[in-house]
């Protein structure tokens, strides 16, 4: 985001009463934290993607070869 856009947002927030400024600030903090969490998840997924694909392919092979049995979820 450009400095001009940030300046505009700051001016908009500053024009609000203090209690609303606090609410907006809290929403922005939460939103940024969510974005950071999503970025971490995406990074983690990208690092593990190859391993996940390999595991899925191995599972498909084992199923096709009759080396696997359905999981009994009632025993969990």
C-alpha positions as a Markdown table, in Angstrom:
| # | Residue | x | y | z |
|---|---|---|---|---|
| 1 | Unk | 0.0 | 0.0 | 0.0 |
| 2 | Unk | 1.3 | 3.4 | -0.8 |
| 3 | Unk | 2.1 | 6.1 | 1.7 |
| 4 | Unk | -0.8 | 8.2 | 0.3 |
| 5 | Unk | -3.2 | 5.4 | 1.0 |
| 6 | Unk | -2.0 | 4.9 | 4.5 |
| 7 | Unk | -2.1 | 8.6 | 5.2 |
| 8 | Unk | -5.7 | 8.7 | 4.0 |
| 9 | Unk | -6.7 | 5.8 | 6.2 |
| 10 | Unk | -5.0 | 7.4 | 9.2 |
| 11 | Unk | -6.8 | 10.7 | 8.6 |
| 12 | Unk | -10.1 | 8.8 | 8.3 |
| 13 | Unk | -9.5 | 7.0 | 11.6 |
| 14 | Unk | -8.4 | 10.2 | 13.3 |
| 15 | Unk | -11.6 | 11.9 | 12.3 |
| 16 | Unk | -13.5 | 9.3 | 14.4 |
| 17 | Unk | -14.3 | 9.6 | 18.2 |
| 18 | Unk | -11.7 | 8.0 | 20.4 |
| 19 | Unk | -13.8 | 5.0 | 21.3 |
| 20 | Unk | -14.3 | 4.2 | 17.6 |
| 21 | Unk | -10.6 | 4.8 | 16.9 |
| 22 | Unk | -9.9 | 2.1 | 19.5 |
| 23 | Unk | -12.4 | -0.3 | 17.9 |
| 24 | Unk | -10.9 | 0.3 | 14.4 |
| 25 | Unk | -7.4 | -0.2 | 15.8 |
| 26 | Unk | -8.4 | -3.5 | 17.4 |
| 27 | Unk | -10.0 | -4.7 | 14.1 |
| 28 | Unk | -6.9 | -3.8 | 12.2 |
| 29 | Unk | -4.6 | -5.6 | 14.7 |
| 30 | Unk | -6.8 | -8.7 | 14.4 |
| 31 | Unk | -6.9 | -8.5 | 10.6 |
| 32 | Unk | -3.1 | -8.1 | 10.4 |
| 33 | Unk | -2.7 | -11.1 | 12.8 |
| 34 | Unk | -5.0 | -13.2 | 10.6 |
| 35 | Unk | -3.0 | -12.2 | 7.5 |
| 36 | Unk | 0.2 | -13.2 | 9.2 |
| 37 | Unk | -1.2 | -16.5 | 10.2 |
| 38 | Unk | -2.4 | -17.2 | 6.6 |
| 39 | Unk | 1.1 | -16.3 | 5.3 |
| 40 | Unk | 2.7 | -18.7 | 7.8 |
| 41 | Unk | 0.2 | -21.5 | 6.8 |
| 42 | Unk | 0.8 | -20.8 | 3.1 |
| 43 | Unk | 4.6 | -21.0 | 3.6 |
| 44 | Unk | 4.3 | -24.2 | 5.6 |
| 45 | Unk | 2.1 | -25.8 | 3.0 |
| 46 | Unk | 4.5 | -24.8 | 0.2 |
| 47 | Unk | 7.4 | -26.4 | 2.1 |
| 48 | Unk | 5.4 | -29.6 | 2.7 |
| 49 | Unk | 3.5 | -29.8 | -0.6 |
| 50 | Unk | 6.0 | -32.3 | -2.2 |
| 51 | Unk | 5.9 | -34.6 | 0.8 |
| 52 | Unk | 2.1 | -34.5 | 0.9 |
| 53 | Unk | 1.8 | -35.4 | -2.8 |
| 54 | Unk | 4.3 | -38.3 | -2.3 |
| 55 | Unk | 2.4 | -39.6 | 0.7 |
| 56 | Unk | -0.9 | -39.4 | -1.2 |
| 57 | Unk | 0.6 | -41.3 | -4.2 |
| 58 | Unk | 2.0 | -44.0 | -1.8 |
| 59 | Unk | -1.4 | -44.4 | -0.2 |
| 60 | Unk | -3.0 | -44.8 | -3.6 |
| 61 | Unk | -0.5 | -47.4 | -4.6 |
| 62 | Unk | -1.0 | -49.3 | -1.3 |
| 63 | Unk | -4.8 | -49.3 | -1.8 |
| 64 | Unk | -4.4 | -50.5 | -5.3 |
| 65 | Unk | -2.1 | -53.3 | -4.2 |
| 66 | Unk | -4.5 | -54.3 | -1.4 |
| 67 | Unk | -1.9 | -53.4 | 1.3 |
| 68 | Unk | -4.3 | -51.2 | 3.2 |
| 69 | Unk | -7.5 | -51.6 | 5.2 |
| 70 | Unk | -10.2 | -49.1 | 5.8 |
| 71 | Unk | -9.7 | -47.2 | 9.1 |
| 72 | Unk | -12.1 | -48.0 | 11.9 |
| 73 | Unk | -13.0 | -44.6 | 13.3 |
| 74 | Unk | -15.0 | -46.2 | 16.1 |
| 75 | Unk | -11.8 | -47.2 | 17.8 |
| 76 | Unk | -10.4 | -43.7 | 18.0 |
